[in-house]
């Protein structure tokens, strides 16, 4: 038997991603990779993989998957997502944990809630061919990942391992905070001189909202329009992930993992790398505020973030088995929705 996960239902938009495809932007190939690299890394740690192992990036709604292998171990991380065994009596088993599954078991992630994305890694990884050194899907180009596209019903995701060793499951007891209310930190430029002083003040003084026109390439932000100083066309130049470009409409566009490699609209600012994961978790309708930092501060924030991630990984602890009672899940569940008197 060829080990695989069978896609019973595809979810809304699920692709295979790793940490990205580097070294090809000069020939027009985006980096791609996970929107929330921290959660991808955590999911792989939980599954017992190197951090850059390709995993499933699940946007908004999870696929339903059936195990077609003797056994498989998965790791789930991101937002409030929890693993659920699907059947006549569904069982919620919590998130930010590993879980061993057997032949024929059906499962999914539920309750993404606060985050647009979560990540499902499998021990040993998915058996997909790298393209230009990465397994990340670039759907617009039709390459990478699983046939260069999101999952569809009936797909079989080949696995490297037919079975996994029995061992205790692990979890991260206290997942990182949501950070939805904290301002997104930006460095001005590279073309902030193409904007009026009022536009700069507006960017950091107003509240924006993620519009319905948002995907892995970028998100349009609804809010006050940003006024250009002398037109909105520039000679096309390179674009970094997190750049906020402003076309002639004045509506800012925050560019994400699948962004184009060059562009001819001025960039008013760029999100610091330490905040890219938090931005990637934003959902349509979420609000966003910005605050300006300098380059030295941005570099320190990235170092601090890595130290915090390693500290988080040091808290990994044993998790309850699928047949056991997960007290953390129990304590988070409202078991009593109300009370009435016996007389009533």
C-alpha positions in Angstrom: 0.0 0.0 0.0 1.2 3.5 -0.9 0.9 5.6 2.3 -1.2 8.7 1.8 -3.8 11.1 3.2 -7.0 11.0 1.1 -8.9 14.3 0.7 -12.5 13.6 1.6 -13.3 17.3 1.5 -10.9 20.0 0.3 -11.6 22.9 2.6 -11.6 26.4 1.3 -8.0 26.9 0.2 -5.4 24.4 1.3 -1.9 24.2 -0.3 1.4 22.7 0.5 3.9 25.2 1.8 7.4 25.3 3.3 9.4 28.3 4.3 9.8 29.5 0.7 11.6 29.4 -2.6 14.7 31.6 -2.4 17.1 32.8 -5.0 14.8 33.2 -8.1 13.2 36.6 -7.7 15.6 38.0 -10.3 13.9 35.8 -12.9 10.4 36.7 -11.7 9.7 33.7 -9.3 8.1 34.8 -6.0 9.4 33.4 -2.7 5.9 32.0 -1.7 6.0 29.9 1.4 3.9 30.0 4.6 2.0 33.2 5.5 2.7 32.4 9.1 6.2 30.9 9.2 6.2 30.6 13.0 3.2 28.3 13.1 4.6 26.2 10.2 7.8 25.8 12.2 5.9 24.9 15.3 3.7 22.3 13.5 6.9 20.6 12.2 8.5 20.6 15.6 5.4 18.9 17.0 5.4 16.3 14.2 9.1 15.6 14.8 10.3 17.2 11.5 13.0 19.7 10.5 11.3 23.1 10.5 11.4 23.6 6.7 9.5 20.4 6.0 6.5 21.0 3.6 3.2 21.0 5.4 -0.5 21.9 4.7 -1.4 25.6 5.0 -5.1 25.7 5.8 -6.9 29.0 5.0 -10.2 29.7 6.8 -11.7 26.1 6.5 -9.9 22.8 7.0 -9.9 19.9 4.6 -11.3 16.5 5.9 -8.6 13.9 5.5 -8.6 10.1 5.8 -5.6 8.1 6.8 -4.5 5.5 4.2 -1.4 4.3 5.9 -0.7 1.9 8.8 -0.2 5.0 11.0 0.7 8.6 10.7 1.6 11.3 13.2 0.5 14.9 12.6 1.3 18.2 14.2 -1.1 21.1 14.2 -0.3 24.7 15.1 -1.9 28.1 14.4 -4.5 30.3 16.0 -7.2 28.4 18.0 -7.4 25.5 15.6 -8.0 22.1 17.1 -7.7 18.6 15.8 -11.0 16.7 15.5 -11.6 13.0 14.9 -14.6 12.9 12.5 -17.3 10.2 12.9 -20.6 9.4 14.5 -19.1 10.9 17.8 -16.7 13.6 16.8 -13.9 14.2 19.3 -12.1 17.5 19.8 -8.5 16.8 20.9 -7.1 20.3 21.1 -4.5 22.2 19.1 -0.8 23.0 19.1 -0.1 19.3 19.6 0.9 16.1 17.9 -1.5 13.2 17.3 -1.0 9.6 16.0 -3.7 8.3 13.7 -4.4 4.8 12.3 -5.6 3.4 9.0 -9.1 4.6 8.1 -9.4 7.3 10.7 -10.8 10.6 9.4 -9.8 14.0 10.9 -9.7 17.7 10.3 -8.9 21.0 12.0 -11.7 23.0 13.5 -12.2 26.4 15.2 -9.6 28.4 13.2 -11.4 31.4 14.8 -9.0 34.2 15.3 -6.6 33.3 12.6 -6.9 33.1 8.8 -4.5 30.1 8.7 -3.1 27.1 10.5 -0.6 24.4 9.6 -0.8 20.6 9.5 2.5 18.8 9.3 3.0 15.0 9.0 5.9 13.1 10.5 8.4 12.4 7.6 6.7 14.9 5.4 4.6 14.8 2.2 6.2 13.0 -0.8 6.1 15.9 -3.2 8.9 16.8 -5.7 10.7 20.1 -4.9 10.6 22.8 -7.7 13.5 25.2 -7.7 14.5 24.0 -4.3 11.2 24.3 -2.5 7.9 22.4 -2.2 5.9 25.6 -1.7 2.9 26.0 -4.0 2.8 29.0 -6.3 -0.8 28.7 -7.6 -0.6 31.6 -10.1 2.3 29.9 -11.7 0.9 26.4 -11.4 4.0 24.8 -9.9 5.3 23.5 -6.6 3.3 21.7 -3.9 0.6 19.3 -5.1 0.4 19.8 -8.8 0.8 23.6 -8.3 -2.8 24.0 -7.0 -5.0 23.9 -3.9 -6.3 20.5 -2.7 -9.4 19.0 -4.4 -11.8 16.3 -3.3 -10.3 12.9 -4.1 -6.6 13.9 -4.1 -4.2 11.5 -2.5 -1.4 13.2 -0.7 1.5 10.7 -0.8 3.5 10.3 2.5 7.2 9.4 3.0 6.4 7.0 5.8 4.0 4.0 5.8 4.0 3.9 9.6 5.4 5.9 12.6 6.9 4.6 15.8 4.7 4.6 18.9 5.7 7.3 21.3 4.0 9.8 23.6 2.3 12.8 22.0 3.5 16.3 22.7 1.9 19.7 22.9 2.6 23.4 23.5 0.7 24.1 26.7 0.5 27.9 26.3 0.4 28.9 22.6 1.6 32.4 21.6 -0.9 35.3 22.0 -3.0 36.4 19.0 -1.5 39.9 18.7 -4.5 41.1 16.8 -4.7 44.4 18.7 -1.1 45.4 18.6 -0.1 47.9 15.9 1.9 46.4 13.0 5.4 47.9 13.0 6.7 49.4 9.7 9.8 51.0 8.4 9.1 53.9 6.1 10.1 53.6 2.4 11.6 52.9 0.1 9.6 55.6 -1.6 8.0 57.5 1.2 9.2 60.8 -0.5 6.5 60.1 -3.1 3.8 60.8 -0.6 2.6 63.9 1.1 3.3 64.5 4.8 -0.5 64.1 5.4 -0.4 60.7 3.8 2.4 59.5 6.2 0.4 60.9 9.2 -2.7 59.2 7.9 -1.0 55.8 7.6 0.0 55.8 11.2 -2.9 57.7 12.7 -5.9 56.0 11.0 -7.4 52.5 11.3 -7.5 50.2 8.3 -9.5 47.1 7.6 -8.6 44.0 5.6 -10.8 44.1 2.6 -12.5 41.2 0.8 -9.8 41.6 -1.9 -7.2 39.7 0.0 -5.3 36.5 -0.8 -1.8 35.1 -0.6 -0.5 37.7 -3.0 -1.6 40.6 -0.9 -4.4 42.4 1.0 -6.1 45.6 0.0 -6.7 47.8 3.0 -9.9 49.8 3.4 -9.5 53.1 5.0 -8.4 56.7 4.3 -6.8 57.1 0.9 -3.1 58.0 0.8 -2.2 61.0 -1.4 0.8 60.9 -3.7 3.0 64.0 -3.9 3.8 64.0 -7.7 2.1 61.1 -9.4 2.0 57.4 -8.7 4.2 55.9 -11.4 7.9 55.0 -10.8 10.4 52.9 -12.6 9.7 49.3 -11.6 11.9 48.1 -8.9 12.2 45.1 -6.5 9.5 44.3 -3.9 10.0 42.9 -0.5 7.5 40.8 1.4 5.5 43.2 3.6 5.8 46.2 1.3 2.8 48.6 1.3 2.4 49.8 -2.2 -0.1 52.5 -3.2 -1.5 52.7 -6.7 -3.3 55.6 -8.3 -6.5 54.9 -6.3 -4.6 55.8 -3.1 -5.8 52.5 -1.5 -2.8 50.8 0.2 -2.0 47.1 -0.7 0.1 45.1 1.7 2.0 42.5 -0.2 2.3 39.0 1.1 4.1 35.7 0.3 3.0 35.3 -3.4 3.7 39.0 -4.2 5.1 40.0 -7.6 8.8 40.4 -7.7 8.8 43.9 -9.2 6.3 46.8 -9.4 5.9 50.3 -10.7 3.9 51.8 -7.8 5.6 53.6 -4.9 5.9 51.8 -1.6 5.1 54.0 1.3 6.4 51.6 4.0 7.4 48.0 4.6 6.2 45.8 7.5 9.1 44.6 9.7 9.9 40.9 9.3 9.0 40.2 13.0 5.4 41.2 12.2 4.9 39.3 8.9 3.5 36.2 10.7 0.9 38.3 12.6 -0.1 40.0 9.4 -0.5 36.6 7.6 -3.0 35.6 10.3 -5.3 38.6 9.6 -8.7 37.7 8.3 -11.1 39.7 6.0 -12.7 42.4 8.1 -9.9 42.5 10.7 -8.6 46.0 11.7 -5.0 47.1 11.3 -3.0 50.0 12.7 0.6 50.9 12.0 3.5 52.3 14.0 6.8 53.5 12.6 10.2 52.1 13.8 13.7 52.5 12.5 15.8 49.8 10.8 17.9 49.1 14.0 14.7 48.5 16.0 13.3 46.2 13.2 16.4 44.1 13.4 16.2 43.9 17.2 12.5 42.9 17.0 13.4 40.0 14.7 16.1 38.8 17.0 13.7 39.0 20.0 11.1 37.2 18.1 13.4 34.3 17.4 14.4 34.1 21.0 10.7 34.0 22.0 10.0 31.3 19.5 12.9 29.1 20.9 11.6 29.8 24.4 8.1 28.7 23.3 9.5 25.4 21.9 11.3 24.7 25.2 7.9 24.5 26.9 6.8 21.4 24.8 5.2 18.9 27.2 3.5 15.5 27.0 -0.1 15.5 25.6 -3.0 13.3 26.3 -3.6 10.4 23.9 -6.6 10.4 21.6 -8.4 8.1 24.0 -7.5 10.2 27.1 -9.0 13.2 28.7 -7.4 16.5 27.8 -8.0 18.7 30.8 -6.9 21.9 29.1 -9.6 21.4 26.5 -12.1 20.5 29.2 -11.3 23.6 31.2 -11.8 25.8 28.1 -15.2 24.3 27.3 -18.4 25.8 28.7 -20.2 22.7 30.0 -23.2 24.5 31.4 -25.0 26.9 29.2 -27.6 27.8 31.8 -29.7 26.7 34.8 -33.3 26.4 35.6 -35.1 25.5 38.9 -36.7 22.2 39.5 -40.0 24.0 40.1 -39.9 25.5 36.6 
